[in-house]
Amino acid sequence: MSRAAFLGLGVCIGLLASLACDRKWDFECTAVWVDRKGAELSREVYSYPQMADERGATARCEKEMLEARPRGGKSATCHCVGQD
């Protein structure tokens, strides 16, 4: 393999790798509030299209979850899953 062909192949692989890293994902997050006894008070599902990563989707979920806190809500969890 010539040096130019090898260099061209390396550039192509680098471009493909950078495109894969820039991919945006659709996330579906489930927020659950529980009371002091551990009983579930509410469950909401939020959708976040075109997010760069799970951390961003989780941060948005937590913000919306705190705004929608039910009366008597003691603790909450937010679980996000990427969708194709």
PyMOL Python script that loads the backbone (N, CA, C, O; Angstrom):
from pymol import cmd

cmd.read_pdbstr("""\
ATOM      1  N   MET A   1       0.855  -1.167   0.000  1.00  0.00           N
ATOM      2  CA  MET A   1       0.000   0.000   0.000  1.00  0.00           C
ATOM      3  C   MET A   1       0.900   1.230   0.000  1.00  0.00           C
ATOM      4  O   MET A   1       1.856   1.311   0.772  1.00  0.00           O
ATOM      5  N   SER A   2       0.592   2.169  -0.857  1.00  0.00           N
ATOM      6  CA  SER A   2       1.422   3.368  -0.950  1.00  0.00           C
ATOM      7  C   SER A   2       1.162   4.290   0.240  1.00  0.00           C
ATOM      8  O   SER A   2       0.156   4.172   0.939  1.00  0.00           O
ATOM      9  N   ARG A   3       2.083   5.188   0.439  1.00  0.00           N
ATOM     10  CA  ARG A   3       1.979   6.123   1.546  1.00  0.00           C
ATOM     11  C   ARG A   3       0.741   7.019   1.394  1.00  0.00           C
ATOM     12  O   ARG A   3       0.059   7.296   2.381  1.00  0.00           O
ATOM     13  N   ALA A   4       0.448   7.470   0.182  1.00  0.00           N
ATOM     14  CA  ALA A   4      -0.715   8.333  -0.069  1.00  0.00           C
ATOM     15  C   ALA A   4      -2.021   7.584   0.210  1.00  0.00           C
ATOM     16  O   ALA A   4      -2.948   8.149   0.791  1.00  0.00           O
ATOM     17  N   ALA A   5      -2.094   6.325  -0.200  1.00  0.00           N
ATOM     18  CA  ALA A   5      -3.303   5.539   0.043  1.00  0.00           C
ATOM     19  C   ALA A   5      -3.497   5.310   1.542  1.00  0.00           C
ATOM     20  O   ALA A   5      -4.616   5.377   2.050  1.00  0.00           O
ATOM     21  N   PHE A   6      -2.414   5.044   2.230  1.00  0.00           N
ATOM     22  CA  PHE A   6      -2.476   4.831   3.668  1.00  0.00           C
ATOM     23  C   PHE A   6      -2.932   6.105   4.383  1.00  0.00           C
ATOM     24  O   PHE A   6      -3.748   6.047   5.302  1.00  0.00           O
ATOM     25  N   LEU A   7      -2.403   7.247   3.960  1.00  0.00           N
ATOM     26  CA  LEU A   7      -2.780   8.529   4.539  1.00  0.00           C
ATOM     27  C   LEU A   7      -4.259   8.830   4.263  1.00  0.00           C
ATOM     28  O   LEU A   7      -4.977   9.290   5.150  1.00  0.00           O
ATOM     29  N   GLY A   8      -4.706   8.570   3.035  1.00  0.00           N
ATOM     30  CA  GLY A   8      -6.112   8.793   2.674  1.00  0.00           C
ATOM     31  C   GLY A   8      -7.049   7.923   3.488  1.00  0.00           C
ATOM     32  O   GLY A   8      -8.105   8.379   3.926  1.00  0.00           O
ATOM     33  N   LEU A   9      -6.667   6.672   3.691  1.00  0.00           N
ATOM     34  CA  LEU A   9      -7.470   5.761   4.496  1.00  0.00           C
ATOM     35  C   LEU A   9      -7.566   6.255   5.937  1.00  0.00           C
ATOM     36  O   LEU A   9      -8.629   6.188   6.554  1.00  0.00           O
ATOM     37  N   GLY A  10      -6.469   6.743   6.461  1.00  0.00           N
ATOM     38  CA  GLY A  10      -6.462   7.275   7.827  1.00  0.00           C
ATOM     39  C   GLY A  10      -7.371   8.482   7.973  1.00  0.00           C
ATOM     40  O   GLY A  10      -8.072   8.617   8.976  1.00  0.00           O
ATOM     41  N   VAL A  11      -7.364   9.360   6.977  1.00  0.00           N
ATOM     42  CA  VAL A  11      -8.233  10.538   7.004  1.00  0.00           C
ATOM     43  C   VAL A  11      -9.701  10.119   6.955  1.00  0.00           C
ATOM     44  O   VAL A  11     -10.525  10.663   7.690  1.00  0.00           O
ATOM     45  N   CYS A  12     -10.030   9.159   6.100  1.00  0.00           N
ATOM     46  CA  CYS A  12     -11.418   8.679   5.998  1.00  0.00           C
ATOM     47  C   CYS A  12     -11.896   8.070   7.309  1.00  0.00           C
ATOM     48  O   CYS A  12     -13.019   8.332   7.741  1.00  0.00           O
ATOM     49  N   ILE A  13     -11.066   7.273   7.937  1.00  0.00           N
ATOM     50  CA  ILE A  13     -11.436   6.655   9.214  1.00  0.00           C
ATOM     51  C   ILE A  13     -11.628   7.731  10.277  1.00  0.00           C
ATOM     52  O   ILE A  13     -12.555   7.647  11.083  1.00  0.00           O
ATOM     53  N   GLY A  14     -10.764   8.738  10.285  1.00  0.00           N
ATOM     54  CA  GLY A  14     -10.892   9.842  11.239  1.00  0.00           C
ATOM     55  C   GLY A  14     -12.181  10.619  11.055  1.00  0.00           C
ATOM     56  O   GLY A  14     -12.829  10.991  12.033  1.00  0.00           O
ATOM     57  N   LEU A  15     -12.558  10.868   9.808  1.00  0.00           N
ATOM     58  CA  LEU A  15     -13.807  11.589   9.540  1.00  0.00           C
ATOM     59  C   LEU A  15     -15.022  10.782   9.984  1.00  0.00           C
ATOM     60  O   LEU A  15     -15.956  11.332  10.567  1.00  0.00           O
ATOM     61  N   LEU A  16     -15.011   9.492   9.711  1.00  0.00           N
ATOM     62  CA  LEU A  16     -16.126   8.640  10.140  1.00  0.00           C
ATOM     63  C   LEU A  16     -16.242   8.598  11.660  1.00  0.00           C
ATOM     64  O   LEU A  16     -17.345   8.621  12.206  1.00  0.00           O
ATOM     65  N   ALA A  17     -15.110   8.538  12.332  1.00  0.00           N
ATOM     66  CA  ALA A  17     -15.121   8.511  13.796  1.00  0.00           C
ATOM     67  C   ALA A  17     -15.664   9.818  14.363  1.00  0.00           C
ATOM     68  O   ALA A  17     -16.413   9.800  15.339  1.00  0.00           O
ATOM     69  N   SER A  18     -15.299  10.945  13.768  1.00  0.00           N
ATOM     70  CA  SER A  18     -15.797  12.226  14.268  1.00  0.00           C
ATOM     71  C   SER A  18     -17.294  12.371  14.023  1.00  0.00           C
ATOM     72  O   SER A  18     -17.995  12.966  14.842  1.00  0.00           O
ATOM     73  N   LEU A  19     -17.793  11.845  12.920  1.00  0.00           N
ATOM     74  CA  LEU A  19     -19.234  11.890  12.658  1.00  0.00           C
ATOM     75  C   LEU A  19     -19.997  11.052  13.670  1.00  0.00           C
ATOM     76  O   LEU A  19     -21.079  11.440  14.110  1.00  0.00           O
ATOM     77  N   ALA A  20     -19.447   9.916  14.037  1.00  0.00           N
ATOM     78  CA  ALA A  20     -20.102   9.047  15.016  1.00  0.00           C
ATOM     79  C   ALA A  20     -20.159   9.722  16.383  1.00  0.00           C
ATOM     80  O   ALA A  20     -21.132   9.541  17.115  1.00  0.00           O
ATOM     81  N   CYS A  21     -19.140  10.491  16.739  1.00  0.00           N
ATOM     82  CA  CYS A  21     -19.111  11.169  18.033  1.00  0.00           C
ATOM     83  C   CYS A  21     -20.091  12.335  18.090  1.00  0.00           C
ATOM     84  O   CYS A  21     -20.552  12.694  19.174  1.00  0.00           O
ATOM     85  N   ASP A  22     -20.417  12.926  16.960  1.00  0.00           N
ATOM     86  CA  ASP A  22     -21.318  14.073  16.918  1.00  0.00           C
ATOM     87  C   ASP A  22     -22.778  13.666  16.822  1.00  0.00           C
ATOM     88  O   ASP A  22     -23.642  14.526  16.649  1.00  0.00           O
ATOM     89  N   ARG A  23     -23.070  12.405  16.928  1.00  0.00           N
ATOM     90  CA  ARG A  23     -24.442  11.926  16.777  1.00  0.00           C
ATOM     91  C   ARG A  23     -25.306  12.407  17.935  1.00  0.00           C
ATOM     92  O   ARG A  23     -24.880  12.400  19.090  1.00  0.00           O
ATOM     93  N   LYS A  24     -26.502  12.816  17.615  1.00  0.00           N
ATOM     94  CA  LYS A  24     -27.474  13.234  18.625  1.00  0.00           C
ATOM     95  C   LYS A  24     -28.441  12.080  18.870  1.00  0.00           C
ATOM     96  O   LYS A  24     -28.750  11.314  17.958  1.00  0.00           O
ATOM     97  N   TRP A  25     -28.906  11.967  20.083  1.00  0.00           N
ATOM     98  CA  TRP A  25     -29.796  10.880  20.471  1.00  0.00           C
ATOM     99  C   TRP A  25     -31.116  11.436  20.981  1.00  0.00           C
ATOM    100  O   TRP A  25     -31.177  12.553  21.493  1.00  0.00           O
ATOM    101  N   ASP A  26     -32.156  10.654  20.836  1.00  0.00           N
ATOM    102  CA  ASP A  26     -33.436  10.950  21.464  1.00  0.00           C
ATOM    103  C   ASP A  26     -33.461  10.167  22.774  1.00  0.00           C
ATOM    104  O   ASP A  26     -33.194   8.966  22.792  1.00  0.00           O
ATOM    105  N   PHE A  27     -33.782  10.855  23.867  1.00  0.00           N
ATOM    106  CA  PHE A  27     -33.817  10.199  25.172  1.00  0.00           C
ATOM    107  C   PHE A  27     -35.228  10.188  25.725  1.00  0.00           C
ATOM    108  O   PHE A  27     -35.982  11.148  25.564  1.00  0.00           O
ATOM    109  N   GLU A  28     -35.572   9.099  26.372  1.00  0.00           N
ATOM    110  CA  GLU A  28     -36.829   8.985  27.100  1.00  0.00           C
ATOM    111  C   GLU A  28     -36.457   8.784  28.564  1.00  0.00           C
ATOM    112  O   GLU A  28     -35.764   7.830  28.918  1.00  0.00           O
ATOM    113  N   CYS A  29     -36.929   9.698  29.409  1.00  0.00           N
ATOM    114  CA  CYS A  29     -36.578   9.661  30.822  1.00  0.00           C
ATOM    115  C   CYS A  29     -37.819   9.419  31.673  1.00  0.00           C
ATOM    116  O   CYS A  29     -38.880   9.993  31.423  1.00  0.00           O
ATOM    117  N   THR A  30     -37.674   8.573  32.667  1.00  0.00           N
ATOM    118  CA  THR A  30     -38.762   8.274  33.596  1.00  0.00           C
ATOM    119  C   THR A  30     -38.397   8.833  34.965  1.00  0.00           C
ATOM    120  O   THR A  30     -37.364   8.484  35.535  1.00  0.00           O
ATOM    121  N   ALA A  31     -39.262   9.709  35.487  1.00  0.00           N
ATOM    122  CA  ALA A  31     -39.060  10.315  36.802  1.00  0.00           C
ATOM    123  C   ALA A  31     -40.076   9.725  37.771  1.00  0.00           C
ATOM    124  O   ALA A  31     -41.269   9.662  37.472  1.00  0.00           O
ATOM    125  N   VAL A  32     -39.597   9.294  38.930  1.00  0.00           N
ATOM    126  CA  VAL A  32     -40.466   8.676  39.940  1.00  0.00           C
ATOM    127  C   VAL A  32     -40.258   9.392  41.275  1.00  0.00           C
ATOM    128  O   VAL A  32     -39.132   9.508  41.760  1.00  0.00           O
ATOM    129  N   TRP A  33     -41.357   9.869  41.862  1.00  0.00           N
ATOM    130  CA  TRP A  33     -41.343  10.461  43.196  1.00  0.00           C
ATOM    131  C   TRP A  33     -41.888   9.448  44.196  1.00  0.00           C
ATOM    132  O   TRP A  33     -42.864   8.753  43.917  1.00  0.00           O
ATOM    133  N   VAL A  34     -41.246   9.369  45.371  1.00  0.00           N
ATOM    134  CA  VAL A  34     -41.721   8.494  46.449  1.00  0.00           C
ATOM    135  C   VAL A  34     -41.901   9.314  47.729  1.00  0.00           C
ATOM    136  O   VAL A  34     -41.295  10.372  47.892  1.00  0.00           O
ATOM    137  N   ASP A  35     -42.750   8.803  48.637  1.00  0.00           N
ATOM    138  CA  ASP A  35     -42.951   9.480  49.915  1.00  0.00           C
ATOM    139  C   ASP A  35     -41.972   8.933  50.951  1.00  0.00           C
ATOM    140  O   ASP A  35     -41.082   8.146  50.628  1.00  0.00           O
ATOM    141  N   ARG A  36     -42.149   9.357  52.188  1.00  0.00           N
ATOM    142  CA  ARG A  36     -41.223   8.950  53.263  1.00  0.00           C
ATOM    143  C   ARG A  36     -41.220   7.455  53.527  1.00  0.00           C
ATOM    144  O   ARG A  36     -40.221   6.903  53.988  1.00  0.00           O
ATOM    145  N   LYS A  37     -42.331   6.804  53.238  1.00  0.00           N
ATOM    146  CA  LYS A  37     -42.430   5.358  53.469  1.00  0.00           C
ATOM    147  C   LYS A  37     -41.980   4.540  52.264  1.00  0.00           C
ATOM    148  O   LYS A  37     -41.967   3.310  52.314  1.00  0.00           O
ATOM    149  N   GLY A  38     -41.611   5.221  51.186  1.00  0.00           N
ATOM    150  CA  GLY A  38     -41.150   4.520  49.993  1.00  0.00           C
ATOM    151  C   GLY A  38     -42.241   4.204  48.988  1.00  0.00           C
ATOM    152  O   GLY A  38     -41.988   3.544  47.980  1.00  0.00           O
ATOM    153  N   ALA A  39     -43.458   4.672  49.256  1.00  0.00           N
ATOM    154  CA  ALA A  39     -44.562   4.434  48.321  1.00  0.00           C
ATOM    155  C   ALA A  39     -44.472   5.415  47.148  1.00  0.00           C
ATOM    156  O   ALA A  39     -44.188   6.599  47.333  1.00  0.00           O
ATOM    157  N   GLU A  40     -44.712   4.910  45.964  1.00  0.00           N
ATOM    158  CA  GLU A  40     -44.634   5.749  44.769  1.00  0.00           C
ATOM    159  C   GLU A  40     -45.793   6.746  44.746  1.00  0.00           C
ATOM    160  O   GLU A  40     -46.957   6.373  44.892  1.00  0.00           O
ATOM    161  N   LEU A  41     -45.445   8.030  44.557  1.00  0.00           N
ATOM    162  CA  LEU A  41     -46.460   9.084  44.488  1.00  0.00           C
ATOM    163  C   LEU A  41     -46.809   9.443  43.052  1.00  0.00           C
ATOM    164  O   LEU A  41     -47.975   9.646  42.714  1.00  0.00           O
ATOM    165  N   SER A  42     -45.796   9.518  42.223  1.00  0.00           N
ATOM    166  CA  SER A  42     -46.059   9.867  40.821  1.00  0.00           C
ATOM    167  C   SER A  42     -44.955   9.318  39.933  1.00  0.00           C
ATOM    168  O   SER A  42     -43.833   9.062  40.371  1.00  0.00           O
ATOM    169  N   ARG A  43     -45.315   9.148  38.679  1.00  0.00           N
ATOM    170  CA  ARG A  43     -44.372   8.667  37.664  1.00  0.00           C
ATOM    171  C   ARG A  43     -44.666   9.456  36.391  1.00  0.00           C
ATOM    172  O   ARG A  43     -45.794   9.465  35.899  1.00  0.00           O
ATOM    173  N   GLU A  44     -43.642  10.113  35.867  1.00  0.00           N
ATOM    174  CA  GLU A  44     -43.781  10.900  34.636  1.00  0.00           C
ATOM    175  C   GLU A  44     -42.737  10.436  33.632  1.00  0.00           C
ATOM    176  O   GLU A  44     -41.627  10.057  34.006  1.00  0.00           O
ATOM    177  N   VAL A  45     -43.098  10.469  32.366  1.00  0.00           N
ATOM    178  CA  VAL A  45     -42.160  10.132  31.294  1.00  0.00           C
ATOM    179  C   VAL A  45     -41.935  11.389  30.467  1.00  0.00           C
ATOM    180  O   VAL A  45     -42.882  12.004  29.976  1.00  0.00           O
ATOM    181  N   TYR A  46     -40.666  11.761  30.320  1.00  0.00           N
ATOM    182  CA  TYR A  46     -40.285  12.937  29.545  1.00  0.00           C
ATOM    183  C   TYR A  46     -39.502  12.485  28.320  1.00  0.00           C
ATOM    184  O   TYR A  46     -38.747  11.515  28.380  1.00  0.00           O
ATOM    185  N   SER A  47     -39.684  13.190  27.213  1.00  0.00           N
ATOM    186  CA  SER A  47     -38.940  12.894  25.981  1.00  0.00           C
ATOM    187  C   SER A  47     -38.078  14.090  25.625  1.00  0.00           C
ATOM    188  O   SER A  47     -38.543  15.230  25.637  1.00  0.00           O
ATOM    189  N   TYR A  48     -36.817  13.823  25.307  1.00  0.00           N
ATOM    190  CA  TYR A  48     -35.875  14.868  24.929  1.00  0.00           C
ATOM    191  C   TYR A  48     -35.222  14.486  23.604  1.00  0.00           C
ATOM    192  O   TYR A  48     -34.336  13.632  23.575  1.00  0.00           O
ATOM    193  N   PRO A  49     -35.647  15.108  22.514  1.00  0.00           N
ATOM    194  CA  PRO A  49     -35.064  14.787  21.208  1.00  0.00           C
ATOM    195  C   PRO A  49     -33.729  15.490  20.991  1.00  0.00           C
ATOM    196  O   PRO A  49     -33.500  16.591  21.492  1.00  0.00           O
ATOM    197  N   GLN A  50     -32.863  14.837  20.243  1.00  0.00           N
ATOM    198  CA  GLN A  50     -31.603  15.410  19.770  1.00  0.00           C
ATOM    199  C   GLN A  50     -30.692  15.924  20.885  1.00  0.00           C
ATOM    200  O   GLN A  50     -30.197  17.049  20.817  1.00  0.00           O
ATOM    201  N   MET A  51     -30.472  15.104  21.904  1.00  0.00           N
ATOM    202  CA  MET A  51     -29.544  15.447  22.982  1.00  0.00           C
ATOM    203  C   MET A  51     -28.192  14.811  22.686  1.00  0.00           C
ATOM    204  O   MET A  51     -28.121  13.726  22.109  1.00  0.00           O
ATOM    205  N   ALA A  52     -27.128  15.489  23.083  1.00  0.00           N
ATOM    206  CA  ALA A  52     -25.778  15.008  22.801  1.00  0.00           C
ATOM    207  C   ALA A  52     -25.397  13.807  23.672  1.00  0.00           C
ATOM    208  O   ALA A  52     -24.696  12.903  23.216  1.00  0.00           O
ATOM    209  N   ASP A  53     -25.862  13.802  24.929  1.00  0.00           N
ATOM    210  CA  ASP A  53     -25.493  12.699  25.816  1.00  0.00           C
ATOM    211  C   ASP A  53     -26.533  12.512  26.919  1.00  0.00           C
ATOM    212  O   ASP A  53     -27.459  13.310  27.070  1.00  0.00           O
ATOM    213  N   GLU A  54     -26.355  11.449  27.674  1.00  0.00           N
ATOM    214  CA  GLU A  54     -27.307  11.100  28.728  1.00  0.00           C
ATOM    215  C   GLU A  54     -27.276  12.100  29.876  1.00  0.00           C
ATOM    216  O   GLU A  54     -28.301  12.344  30.513  1.00  0.00           O
ATOM    217  N   ARG A  55     -26.110  12.681  30.145  1.00  0.00           N
ATOM    218  CA  ARG A  55     -26.020  13.651  31.245  1.00  0.00           C
ATOM    219  C   ARG A  55     -26.913  14.859  31.007  1.00  0.00           C
ATOM    220  O   ARG A  55     -27.570  15.341  31.930  1.00  0.00           O
ATOM    221  N   GLY A  56     -26.939  15.354  29.761  1.00  0.00           N
ATOM    222  CA  GLY A  56     -27.792  16.494  29.429  1.00  0.00           C
ATOM    223  C   GLY A  56     -29.263  16.168  29.590  1.00  0.00           C
ATOM    224  O   GLY A  56     -30.031  16.977  30.110  1.00  0.00           O
ATOM    225  N   ALA A  57     -29.656  14.981  29.142  1.00  0.00           N
ATOM    226  CA  ALA A  57     -31.051  14.555  29.271  1.00  0.00           C
ATOM    227  C   ALA A  57     -31.425  14.377  30.741  1.00  0.00           C
ATOM    228  O   ALA A  57     -32.523  14.755  31.151  1.00  0.00           O
ATOM    229  N   THR A  58     -30.527  13.807  31.530  1.00  0.00           N
ATOM    230  CA  THR A  58     -30.799  13.605  32.951  1.00  0.00           C
ATOM    231  C   THR A  58     -30.927  14.940  33.674  1.00  0.00           C
ATOM    232  O   THR A  58     -31.786  15.093  34.542  1.00  0.00           O
ATOM    233  N   ALA A  59     -30.085  15.907  33.327  1.00  0.00           N
ATOM    234  CA  ALA A  59     -30.159  17.232  33.950  1.00  0.00           C
ATOM    235  C   ALA A  59     -31.499  17.901  33.649  1.00  0.00           C
ATOM    236  O   ALA A  59     -32.111  18.495  34.537  1.00  0.00           O
ATOM    237  N   ARG A  60     -31.951  17.808  32.415  1.00  0.00           N
ATOM    238  CA  ARG A  60     -33.256  18.389  32.058  1.00  0.00           C
ATOM    239  C   ARG A  60     -34.383  17.673  32.786  1.00  0.00           C
ATOM    240  O   ARG A  60     -35.328  18.307  33.256  1.00  0.00           O
ATOM    241  N   CYS A  61     -34.282  16.352  32.879  1.00  0.00           N
ATOM    242  CA  CYS A  61     -35.300  15.566  33.583  1.00  0.00           C
ATOM    243  C   CYS A  61     -35.366  15.978  35.051  1.00  0.00           C
ATOM    244  O   CYS A  61     -36.455  16.173  35.590  1.00  0.00           O
ATOM    245  N   GLU A  62     -34.220  16.111  35.695  1.00  0.00           N
ATOM    246  CA  GLU A  62     -34.186  16.484  37.105  1.00  0.00           C
ATOM    247  C   GLU A  62     -34.783  17.868  37.325  1.00  0.00           C
ATOM    248  O   GLU A  62     -35.487  18.095  38.309  1.00  0.00           O
ATOM    249  N   LYS A  63     -34.504  18.794  36.411  1.00  0.00           N
ATOM    250  CA  LYS A  63     -35.055  20.144  36.528  1.00  0.00           C
ATOM    251  C   LYS A  63     -36.581  20.112  36.427  1.00  0.00           C
ATOM    252  O   LYS A  63     -37.268  20.707  37.257  1.00  0.00           O
ATOM    253  N   GLU A  64     -37.108  19.428  35.428  1.00  0.00           N
ATOM    254  CA  GLU A  64     -38.557  19.340  35.257  1.00  0.00           C
ATOM    255  C   GLU A  64     -39.205  18.561  36.399  1.00  0.00           C
ATOM    256  O   GLU A  64     -40.320  18.869  36.821  1.00  0.00           O
ATOM    257  N   MET A  65     -38.497  17.554  36.889  1.00  0.00           N
ATOM    258  CA  MET A  65     -39.005  16.731  37.971  1.00  0.00           C
ATOM    259  C   MET A  65     -39.155  17.566  39.246  1.00  0.00           C
ATOM    260  O   MET A  65     -40.150  17.431  39.959  1.00  0.00           O
ATOM    261  N   LEU A  66     -38.181  18.420  39.535  1.00  0.00           N
ATOM    262  CA  LEU A  66     -38.256  19.264  40.727  1.00  0.00           C
ATOM    263  C   LEU A  66     -39.384  20.284  40.620  1.00  0.00           C
ATOM    264  O   LEU A  66     -40.024  20.611  41.620  1.00  0.00           O
ATOM    265  N   GLU A  67     -39.629  20.785  39.414  1.00  0.00           N
ATOM    266  CA  GLU A  67     -40.721  21.737  39.210  1.00  0.00           C
ATOM    267  C   GLU A  67     -42.083  21.077  39.409  1.00  0.00           C
ATOM    268  O   GLU A  67     -43.039  21.744  39.804  1.00  0.00           O
ATOM    269  N   ALA A  68     -42.181  19.786  39.143  1.00  0.00           N
ATOM    270  CA  ALA A  68     -43.455  19.061  39.244  1.00  0.00           C
ATOM    271  C   ALA A  68     -43.538  18.219  40.517  1.00  0.00           C
ATOM    272  O   ALA A  68     -44.252  17.216  40.553  1.00  0.00           O
ATOM    273  N   ARG A  69     -42.819  18.619  41.547  1.00  0.00           N
ATOM    274  CA  ARG A  69     -42.782  17.834  42.788  1.00  0.00           C
ATOM    275  C   ARG A  69     -44.180  17.722  43.401  1.00  0.00           C
ATOM    276  O   ARG A  69     -44.840  18.732  43.643  1.00  0.00           O
ATOM    277  N   PRO A  70     -44.625  16.490  43.648  1.00  0.00           N
ATOM    278  CA  PRO A  70     -45.950  16.313  44.258  1.00  0.00           C
ATOM    279  C   PRO A  70     -45.897  16.594  45.764  1.00  0.00           C
ATOM    280  O   PRO A  70     -44.838  16.527  46.388  1.00  0.00           O
ATOM    281  N   ARG A  71     -47.040  16.902  46.317  1.00  0.00           N
ATOM    282  CA  ARG A  71     -47.108  17.142  47.752  1.00  0.00           C
ATOM    283  C   ARG A  71     -46.736  15.852  48.486  1.00  0.00           C
ATOM    284  O   ARG A  71     -47.247  14.776  48.174  1.00  0.00           O
ATOM    285  N   GLY A  72     -45.847  15.977  49.454  1.00  0.00           N
ATOM    286  CA  GLY A  72     -45.412  14.812  50.214  1.00  0.00           C
ATOM    287  C   GLY A  72     -44.249  14.066  49.573  1.00  0.00           C
ATOM    288  O   GLY A  72     -43.804  13.048  50.102  1.00  0.00           O
ATOM    289  N   GLY A  73     -43.751  14.559  48.442  1.00  0.00           N
ATOM    290  CA  GLY A  73     -42.629  13.907  47.766  1.00  0.00           C
ATOM    291  C   GLY A  73     -41.342  14.057  48.561  1.00  0.00           C
ATOM    292  O   GLY A  73     -40.908  15.174  48.840  1.00  0.00           O
ATOM    293  N   LYS A  74     -40.748  12.965  48.916  1.00  0.00           N
ATOM    294  CA  LYS A  74     -39.529  12.974  49.736  1.00  0.00           C
ATOM    295  C   LYS A  74     -38.280  12.822  48.874  1.00  0.00           C
ATOM    296  O   LYS A  74     -37.313  13.564  49.047  1.00  0.00           O
ATOM    297  N   SER A  75     -38.296  11.870  47.953  1.00  0.00           N
ATOM    298  CA  SER A  75     -37.134  11.655  47.093  1.00  0.00           C
ATOM    299  C   SER A  75     -37.602  11.239  45.705  1.00  0.00           C
ATOM    300  O   SER A  75     -38.735  10.802  45.502  1.00  0.00           O
ATOM    301  N   ALA A  76     -36.682  11.393  44.760  1.00  0.00           N
ATOM    302  CA  ALA A  76     -37.041  11.099  43.372  1.00  0.00           C
ATOM    303  C   ALA A  76     -35.845  10.529  42.632  1.00  0.00           C
ATOM    304  O   ALA A  76     -34.692  10.752  43.000  1.00  0.00           O
ATOM    305  N   THR A  77     -36.152   9.795  41.588  1.00  0.00           N
ATOM    306  CA  THR A  77     -35.112   9.283  40.697  1.00  0.00           C
ATOM    307  C   THR A  77     -35.518   9.580  39.264  1.00  0.00           C
ATOM    308  O   THR A  77     -36.701   9.670  38.934  1.00  0.00           O
ATOM    309  N   CYS A  78     -34.515   9.726  38.434  1.00  0.00           N
ATOM    310  CA  CYS A  78     -34.748   9.975  37.018  1.00  0.00           C
ATOM    311  C   CYS A  78     -33.840   9.023  36.243  1.00  0.00           C
ATOM    312  O   CYS A  78     -32.620   9.046  36.406  1.00  0.00           O
ATOM    313  N   HIS A  79     -34.436   8.196  35.408  1.00  0.00           N
ATOM    314  CA  HIS A  79     -33.681   7.215  34.631  1.00  0.00           C
ATOM    315  C   HIS A  79     -33.910   7.498  33.151  1.00  0.00           C
ATOM    316  O   HIS A  79     -35.048   7.506  32.680  1.00  0.00           O
ATOM    317  N   CYS A  80     -32.808   7.733  32.414  1.00  0.00           N
ATOM    318  CA  CYS A  80     -32.908   8.070  30.990  1.00  0.00           C
ATOM    319  C   CYS A  80     -32.330   6.954  30.121  1.00  0.00           C
ATOM    320  O   CYS A  80     -31.314   6.345  30.456  1.00  0.00           O
ATOM    321  N   VAL A  81     -33.003   6.703  28.997  1.00  0.00           N
ATOM    322  CA  VAL A  81     -32.579   5.675  28.051  1.00  0.00           C
ATOM    323  C   VAL A  81     -32.556   6.294  26.660  1.00  0.00           C
ATOM    324  O   VAL A  81     -33.517   6.943  26.246  1.00  0.00           O
ATOM    325  N   GLY A  82     -31.451   6.089  25.938  1.00  0.00           N
ATOM    326  CA  GLY A  82     -31.339   6.601  24.576  1.00  0.00           C
ATOM    327  C   GLY A  82     -32.141   5.766  23.597  1.00  0.00           C
ATOM    328  O   GLY A  82     -32.189   4.540  23.699  1.00  0.00           O
ATOM    329  N   GLN A  83     -32.764   6.440  22.655  1.00  0.00           N
ATOM    330  CA  GLN A  83     -33.567   5.786  21.618  1.00  0.00           C
ATOM    331  C   GLN A  83     -32.894   6.005  20.272  1.00  0.00           C
ATOM    332  O   GLN A  83     -32.280   7.049  20.053  1.00  0.00           O
ATOM    333  N   ASP A  84     -32.999   5.043  19.371  1.00  0.00           N
ATOM    334  CA  ASP A  84     -32.464   5.212  18.013  1.00  0.00           C
ATOM    335  C   ASP A  84     -33.392   6.039  17.171  1.00  0.00           C
ATOM    336  O   ASP A  84     -33.108   6.286  15.999  1.00  0.00           O
TER     337      ASP A  84
END
""", "prot")
cmd.dss("prot")
cmd.show_as("cartoon", "prot")
cmd.util.cbc("prot")
cmd.orient("prot")
